[in-house]
Amino acid sequence: MYSRSWFKLSGLFAVNMNRLLVIFTKNPEAGRVKTRLARSVGEEKALEIYETLREHTATVTKGVDAKRMVYYSRFIPASDLFLTETFTPKIQQGDDLGERMFHAINSGFESGFHHIVLIGTDCYELSQEILNQAFSALEQCDAVVGPATDGGFYLIGLNRPLPELFLDRQWSTPDVLRETTTILQQLAIPCELLSELSDIDTFDDLKKSKLWPYQP
């Protein structure tokens, strides 16, 4: 009789074969992460906070019933909290954020996944429940978006590649979410919006979060 692990390795768990969770992370290096936050707290403290955010992301994603791939911004490090059997490491490819997200999502569809959710590592309010809601939404409609309070999104999920959502767009503006939902409407793609959550990018974001007052 075959063991449960054999079935997982053989791809016979339909949910795992159908679902892919893509996690975008920057390589944790002082001076290269949370640069807006670093203006107020310094580069080393900003790095500590980013590591806390990454640890939170790793924790809430471990229980999600999906294949999990972590895309590093520059290189795959020799050691890292995401380098476990739970996550498959990759490197982001593309000239801007939109190209990098599209490449990761499109690669997932080319690999045979049917429902793909992409998140970053900036949201301390993210939970396993929210991620499960996102995948459940993709059973009913072709797109799901998690709105961020700064006008962007902390999560996007799709059932098919939509380059219009990612290519030739301006990122890191307060209009990203509005433009994203407009594009989906123009393409007649049904979309579900999740709860609005906050990323931590600035000192004001930090003070409003559950990490405040920050204790390393």
Secondary structure, DSSP 8 states (H G I E B T S, - for coil): ---HHHHHHTT--HHHHHEEEEEEE----TTTS-HHHHHHH-HHHHHHHHHHHHHHHHHHHTTSSSEEEEEESS---SS-TT-STT-EEEE--SSSHHHHHHHHHHHHHHTT-SEEEEE-S--TT--HHHHHHHHHHTTTSSEEEEEBTTSSEEEEEESS--GGGTTT---SSTTHHHHHHHHHHHTT--EEE---B----SHHHHHHSTT-S---
